[in-house]
Amino acid sequence: MREIIENIIKEIERGVAFDSHFIIDTLIRDYSDDYLTFVSAHLATSGVTEYAHSEIAKLITPFEGSIVERLPRQSWSYNIRGKANKCALWARI
């Protein structure tokens, strides 16, 4: 999953901001088998979707300083359930 997320980030134009919802949406759309495999590893967890998506969001952090930087503000975007909420905002460097 880490390698897939890295590839998704590298496809973002430098200087452009994105959030974890973008990464998750791209995973579902372009890497659905990998996404489902990752999520299925968390089926015993309560709140499977929220937990798995939180884990996916955390996989962006290791790229900080190399291909992304965390911005000092948050984004307001829709999650997979169509509910708008805050999440970390990143910029491709």
C-alpha positions in Angstrom: 0.0 0.0 0.0 2.9 2.3 0.8 4.3 2.0 -2.7 0.8 2.6 -4.3 0.3 5.8 -2.2 3.8 7.0 -3.2 2.9 6.5 -6.9 -0.4 8.4 -6.4 1.4 11.3 -4.7 4.1 11.4 -7.4 1.3 11.8 -10.0 0.2 15.1 -8.3 1.7 18.2 -9.8 4.3 19.8 -7.6 3.0 22.7 -5.5 -0.6 21.3 -5.6 -2.4 20.6 -2.3 -4.3 17.4 -1.6 -5.8 15.5 1.4 -6.2 11.9 2.4 -9.7 11.8 0.9 -8.1 12.3 -2.5 -5.7 9.5 -1.9 -8.5 7.2 -0.7 -10.8 8.1 -3.7 -7.9 7.3 -6.1 -7.2 4.0 -4.4 -10.9 3.0 -4.7 -11.1 4.1 -8.3 -7.7 3.0 -9.7 -6.5 0.3 -7.3 -9.7 -1.3 -6.1 -8.3 -4.8 -5.5 -5.4 -3.4 -3.4 -7.8 -1.1 -1.5 -10.1 -4.0 -0.8 -7.3 -6.3 0.3 -6.0 -3.6 2.7 -9.5 -2.9 4.1 -10.2 -6.6 4.5 -7.2 -6.9 6.8 -9.1 -4.7 9.3 -12.5 -6.5 9.2 -12.3 -7.5 12.9 -12.0 -3.8 13.9 -15.0 -1.9 14.9 -15.7 0.9 12.5 -13.8 -0.9 9.7 -14.0 1.9 7.1 -13.1 4.7 9.5 -10.2 2.7 10.9 -8.8 1.5 7.5 -9.1 5.1 6.1 -7.3 6.5 9.1 -4.5 3.9 8.5 -4.3 4.9 4.9 -4.1 8.6 5.9 -1.2 7.8 8.2 0.7 6.3 5.3 1.2 9.8 3.8 3.3 11.0 6.7 6.4 8.9 5.9 6.8 10.9 2.7 7.0 14.2 4.6 10.1 16.1 3.6 10.8 14.1 0.5 7.8 14.4 -1.8 5.2 16.1 0.5 4.9 18.7 3.1 2.2 19.1 5.6 0.5 22.4 5.4 -0.4 24.5 8.5 -4.1 24.4 7.7 -6.6 21.6 7.1 -8.9 20.8 4.3 -12.7 20.5 4.4 -13.7 17.7 2.0 -16.1 14.8 1.7 -15.2 11.4 3.1 -16.4 8.1 1.5 -19.7 8.4 3.2 -20.4 11.8 1.7 -19.9 13.6 5.0 -17.7 16.7 5.0 -15.0 16.8 7.6 -11.6 18.2 8.4 -8.4 16.4 7.5 -4.7 17.1 7.1 -3.7 19.1 4.0 -0.6 18.2 2.2 1.3 19.8 -0.7 3.3 17.9 -3.3 6.9 19.1 -3.3 
